[in-house]
Amino acid sequence: MGFSNHIRRGHPIISFLLILFGIIALSLSAWLTARFNRFNDFTDISERDRVRFTLFASIWTVVTTALFGGLFWVSPEGAMTSILVHVVWLVLTWIIWTAAAAAVTEMLGGGLNCNDITGFNYCGQLNALEAFAWIEWVLVTFAVIVVIIRAIMSAKRGDGYRGGLAV
């Protein structure tokens, strides 16, 4: 079984996982954003803004992953599913999730002990948001590594970076 077959099988799996965990992070951050907007009970402006940025990261991931997953399903060797497009999209997504996960982690000081009085109103939800942000970061990191390996193999073979990811 060639590497292309692994890509054809793995792409839908990683896309599904990115969408699944993205929807979970989206749900958490949207709920927190709605609570903050309604009750203004955030600890400080930075807490509100970091949760909103994680909401953006989640929406970005769910929408663009669904788009690229659909394009890859229809035409795995098309221009929009090329290695170069995947590298650019994944690196941008990786930067977004690095910023979101790091911002939430810094805000929580690495995590909250919900048994202690911490000053945060939504301790469990914030801890879960941090966890799912890092899960998304790990998945995107794995995808970036695989696509970069595929790009190097394609360049060495002489196909360049415009070829399909699964060629």
C-alpha distance (Angstrom), angle and dihedral (degrees) to the residues before:
residue distance angle dihedral
M1 . . .
G2 3.80 . .
F3 3.76 128.1 .
S4 3.82 89.4 -105.3
N5 3.79 90.8 63.5
H6 3.79 90.0 52.3
I7 3.81 89.7 51.4
R8 3.81 91.9 49.2
R9 3.80 90.2 51.4
G10 3.80 97.7 37.8
H11 3.80 98.7 46.5
P12 3.83 94.5 67.8
I13 3.80 90.9 43.7
I14 3.81 95.3 52.2
S15 3.81 89.9 41.8
F16 3.81 90.3 52.9
L17 3.81 92.0 48.6
L18 3.81 92.6 47.8
I19 3.80 90.4 50.3
L20 3.82 93.8 44.0
F21 3.80 95.9 50.4
G22 3.81 89.9 37.3
I23 3.80 89.9 57.5
I24 3.80 90.3 49.6
A25 3.82 91.7 50.1
L26 3.80 89.2 43.8
S27 3.80 90.9 52.9
L28 3.79 93.3 49.2
S29 3.79 95.3 45.3
A30 3.82 93.3 43.1
W31 3.81 90.9 50.8
L32 3.80 91.7 48.0
T33 3.81 91.3 46.3
A34 3.81 90.7 50.5
R35 3.82 91.0 50.0
F36 3.79 91.9 47.4
N37 3.81 91.6 48.7
R38 3.79 93.7 47.2
F39 3.79 101.8 41.8
N40 3.83 103.6 19.4
D41 3.80 87.4 -138.1
F42 3.80 98.4 141.0
T43 3.80 116.1 129.4
D44 3.79 92.8 -124.5
I45 3.79 140.4 -20.7
S46 3.79 91.6 -91.8
E47 3.82 91.4 59.4
R48 3.80 90.5 52.5
D49 3.81 93.1 46.1
R50 3.81 94.8 47.1
V51 3.78 91.3 51.5
R52 3.80 89.6 48.9
F53 3.80 90.9 50.6
T54 3.80 89.5 51.6
L55 3.81 87.4 51.2
F56 3.81 88.5 54.1
A57 3.82 91.0 47.8
S58 3.79 90.6 51.1
I59 3.80 94.1 48.5
W60 3.81 90.5 46.0
T61 3.80 91.6 51.5
V62 3.80 97.4 45.2
V63 3.81 95.0 46.4
T64 3.80 98.9 41.7
T65 3.80 94.3 41.0
A66 3.80 90.5 51.7
L67 3.80 89.2 48.6
F68 3.81 94.7 49.1
G69 3.80 92.1 40.8
G70 3.79 90.3 53.6
L71 3.79 92.5 46.0
F72 3.80 91.0 48.6
W73 3.79 90.6 48.9
V74 3.82 92.5 51.5
S75 3.81 98.4 38.7
P76 3.82 117.5 7.2
E77 3.79 91.0 177.8
G78 3.81 98.6 44.8
A79 3.79 127.8 119.3
M80 3.82 93.6 -105.2
T81 3.80 91.2 53.7
S82 3.78 95.2 49.2
I83 3.76 122.3 131.7
L84 3.81 91.7 -110.5
V85 3.81 93.1 53.8
H86 3.81 90.5 47.8
V87 3.80 92.3 49.3
V88 3.81 92.8 50.0
W89 3.81 93.5 45.2
L90 3.79 94.8 44.5
V91 3.81 94.7 46.2
L92 3.82 90.1 50.0
T93 3.81 90.3 47.5
W94 3.81 90.1 47.2
I95 3.82 91.0 52.8
I96 3.80 90.8 49.2
W97 3.82 93.2 49.9
T98 3.79 92.7 43.8
A99 3.79 89.2 55.2
A100 3.82 93.6 44.2
A101 3.81 96.4 46.6
A102 3.80 93.6 43.2
A103 3.82 92.2 47.1
V104 3.80 93.3 51.2
T105 3.81 91.7 43.7
E106 3.82 91.9 50.5
M107 3.79 90.9 47.1
L108 3.81 91.2 53.3
G109 3.79 94.9 39.9
G110 3.80 90.8 -119.5
G111 3.79 94.6 -43.9
L112 3.76 139.9 -28.3
N113 3.77 129.2 -101.6
C114 3.78 100.0 -138.9
N115 3.82 91.9 -162.5
D116 3.79 90.5 67.4
I117 3.76 124.2 66.4
T118 3.80 101.5 -104.2
G119 3.80 105.8 165.9
F120 3.80 92.6 -114.4
N121 3.79 114.5 117.7
Y122 3.81 98.0 -154.5
C123 3.79 103.3 39.0
G124 3.81 99.4 158.0
Q125 3.79 94.0 44.5
L126 3.81 92.5 48.1
N127 3.81 91.2 49.5
A128 3.81 90.0 49.8
L129 3.81 90.8 48.1
E130 3.80 89.8 53.4
A131 3.80 91.6 49.2
F132 3.79 94.7 49.3
A133 3.81 91.7 45.4
W134 3.80 88.8 57.2
I135 3.82 91.9 45.0
E136 3.82 88.8 54.9
W137 3.80 89.8 47.6
V138 3.82 91.5 52.5
L139 3.81 92.3 48.8
V140 3.81 92.7 48.5
T141 3.82 90.8 46.1
F142 3.81 90.2 53.1
A143 3.81 90.8 48.8
V144 3.83 92.0 48.6
I145 3.80 90.9 52.2
V146 3.81 92.9 49.4
V147 3.82 93.1 47.2
I148 3.82 92.5 47.3
I149 3.82 90.0 50.7
R150 3.81 88.5 49.1
A151 3.83 90.4 48.9
I152 3.81 91.8 51.7
M153 3.81 91.0 48.7
S154 3.80 91.0 48.3
A155 3.81 92.6 49.1
K156 3.81 92.4 48.5
R157 3.78 90.2 49.8
G158 3.81 89.5 52.5
D159 3.81 97.1 -114.2
G160 3.79 94.2 116.6
Y161 3.80 123.8 -147.1
R162 3.79 98.6 -70.0
G163 3.78 94.3 73.9
G164 3.75 123.2 101.5
L165 3.78 117.7 -82.9
A166 3.79 91.7 -123.9
V167 3.80 98.5 43.8
